[in-house]
Amino acid sequence: MPELPEVETIARGLAPQTEGRSITAVHVLNATSVEGRRPLLETGAPGMLIRRVHRRGKLLLMDLTAPDATPPAGDLPVNLAFHLKMSGRLFVYGKETPPEAHTRLILDLSDGNRLFFDDMRKFGYCRALAEQDFGEWAFWNTLGPEPLEIGEEDFVALLRHRRTRIKAALLDQTVIAGIGNIYADESLFRAGIRPDTACNAVSEARLRSLHGILQAVLQQAIRECGSSIRDYRDAHGDAGAFQNNFLVYGKGGEKCTVCGRKLATAKVAGRTTVFCTKCQR
Ligand SMILES: [Zn+2]
């Protein structure tokens, strides 16, 4: 599943291809790929200008406004939220491009191009939201803070008293948003913290260190356009490069790059977790 760096990369790639264009038509090819109020998407979005493409957690957001820049009113959608889940992709194609087998939604743009939402496994969605809808969207309202924005003190306070295992806390989108299996395992290895340690058993000093390491790992991954495992591609169809920096993710049974011991694999928080029993305590 694309995590924070991958969704950030997609948003940065899509922004110059979509911002400033209006949506001229919406084609829903698979009803279950639309969450929330479908009529709002189909009748509200056409005619609206894509003002900004950005990210919150693992959600890709498109802010829409009326083209004359008057503030949106009533039921006009002010936002499209895409969750790519397992296999969702967003690409801008030329005018003549026909839908593919896995295309679930197409937005026609005023420059003649088309934004495709493809999703082979159909777990992803697009949700159209009027301003008042945000208040009723439980997923949105329970999203935790952004890991690249939270300060060290707040990060420590967030985790210090929790009894859950630290990896479970990092994966919990209501605790902190945007982190998935890759960046949880890579950060915990670099911080020398065993993923199955209870948060409240990790010293404050090591939580401080994890804060800096998590931010550094996420920033490096954004610089390298994310990690391409299986089928993630950015908005230009290019693969990311951070997978070349993996020290533990997907490397169970291989030698630890620091101490040479065989990396262990276990289930933590229901996810396959790779760690070093010597370097992580
Ligand atoms: Zn080791």
Residues whose N, C-alpha, C, O or C-beta is under 5 A from the ligand:
A	BS01	ZN	C256 V258 C259 G260 C276 K278 C279
